[in-house]
Amino acid sequence: MPDDPTLGELARRLEDRLGDVRDDIRVLGNRIDSRVSMERYQIEQAQRDDAYKLLLERVKSIEDARREQEKTRAADRRLILSGLVVPVLVILLQVYLSTRGAGV
């Protein structure tokens, strides 16, 4: 019977195993507490989707404004050409034709 454990040794081994089980339960409890609930995940996902949609709308509005500005610049260039350059060229052509006609 010398190989058989004593009652005190059995109690210590049982206490060690019980401590291990308690540690395992504590670790599992911490893991469960740190887990994100599905409801919270869905709420955060919806918020990210909304932020993404707002960002897309903002980019689209900026692109639309840029296109409108390009159209305005093109119209301004046409206005400058027709309002300033063409009349000056017409005046120069008239002066040239009148000086050429006077010399003949």
C-alpha positions as CSV (number, residue, x, y, z in Angstrom):
1,M,0.0,0.0,0.0
2,P,2.9,2.4,-0.1
3,D,1.9,3.4,-3.7
4,D,-1.6,4.5,-2.6
5,P,-2.0,8.3,-2.0
6,T,-2.9,9.5,1.4
7,L,-6.1,11.3,2.1
8,G,-4.2,14.6,2.5
9,E,-2.5,14.1,-0.8
10,L,-5.9,13.3,-2.5
11,A,-7.3,16.5,-1.0
12,R,-4.4,18.6,-2.3
13,R,-4.7,17.1,-5.8
14,L,-8.5,17.7,-5.8
15,E,-7.9,21.3,-4.6
16,D,-5.4,21.8,-7.4
17,R,-7.9,20.5,-10.0
18,L,-10.6,22.6,-8.5
19,G,-8.4,25.7,-8.8
20,D,-7.6,24.8,-12.5
21,V,-11.4,24.5,-13.2
22,R,-12.0,27.9,-11.5
23,D,-9.3,29.5,-13.6
24,D,-10.7,28.0,-16.8
25,I,-14.2,29.3,-15.8
26,R,-12.8,32.7,-15.1
27,V,-11.0,32.8,-18.5
28,L,-14.2,31.7,-20.3
29,G,-16.2,34.4,-18.5
30,N,-13.7,37.0,-19.6
31,R,-13.9,35.8,-23.2
32,I,-17.7,35.9,-23.1
33,D,-17.6,39.4,-21.6
34,S,-15.3,40.7,-24.3
35,R,-17.4,39.2,-27.1
36,V,-19.4,41.8,-29.1
37,S,-23.1,41.1,-29.3
38,M,-24.7,40.6,-32.7
39,E,-27.0,43.6,-32.1
40,R,-24.1,45.9,-31.4
41,Y,-22.2,44.6,-34.4
42,Q,-25.2,45.3,-36.7
43,I,-25.6,48.8,-35.2
44,E,-21.9,49.5,-35.9
45,Q,-22.1,48.1,-39.4
46,A,-25.2,50.3,-40.1
47,Q,-23.3,53.3,-38.9
48,R,-20.3,52.5,-41.1
49,D,-22.7,52.0,-44.1
50,D,-24.3,55.4,-43.4
51,A,-20.9,57.1,-43.2
52,Y,-19.8,55.4,-46.4
53,K,-23.0,56.6,-48.2
54,L,-22.5,60.2,-46.9
55,L,-18.9,60.1,-48.1
56,L,-20.0,58.9,-51.6
57,E,-22.7,61.6,-51.8
58,R,-20.1,64.2,-50.8
59,V,-17.6,63.0,-53.4
60,K,-20.4,63.0,-56.0
61,S,-21.4,66.6,-55.1
62,I,-17.8,67.7,-55.4
63,E,-17.5,66.1,-58.8
64,D,-20.7,67.7,-60.0
65,A,-19.6,71.1,-58.8
66,R,-16.2,70.6,-60.6
67,R,-18.0,69.8,-63.8
68,E,-20.3,72.8,-63.5
69,Q,-17.2,75.0,-62.9
70,E,-15.6,73.6,-66.0
71,K,-18.7,74.4,-68.0
72,T,-18.7,77.9,-66.6
73,R,-15.0,78.4,-67.5
74,A,-15.7,77.2,-71.1
75,A,-18.6,79.7,-71.3
76,D,-16.4,82.4,-70.0
77,R,-13.7,81.7,-72.6
78,R,-16.3,81.8,-75.3
79,L,-17.6,85.1,-73.9
80,I,-14.1,86.6,-73.8
81,L,-13.4,85.5,-77.4
82,S,-16.7,86.8,-78.7
83,G,-16.8,89.9,-76.6
84,L,-13.2,91.2,-76.7
85,V,-11.0,89.4,-79.3
86,V,-13.4,89.3,-82.2
87,P,-14.4,93.1,-82.1
88,V,-10.7,94.0,-81.9
89,L,-9.9,91.9,-84.9
90,V,-12.9,93.4,-86.8
91,I,-11.6,96.9,-86.0
92,L,-8.1,96.0,-87.1
93,L,-9.5,94.5,-90.3
94,Q,-11.5,97.6,-91.0
95,V,-8.5,99.8,-90.4
96,Y,-6.4,97.7,-92.7
97,L,-9.0,97.6,-95.4
98,S,-9.6,101.4,-95.2
99,T,-5.9,102.1,-95.4
100,R,-5.5,99.7,-98.3
101,G,-8.5,101.2,-100.1
102,A,-7.3,104.7,-99.6
103,G,-4.0,104.0,-101.2
104,V,-5.5,102.6,-104.3
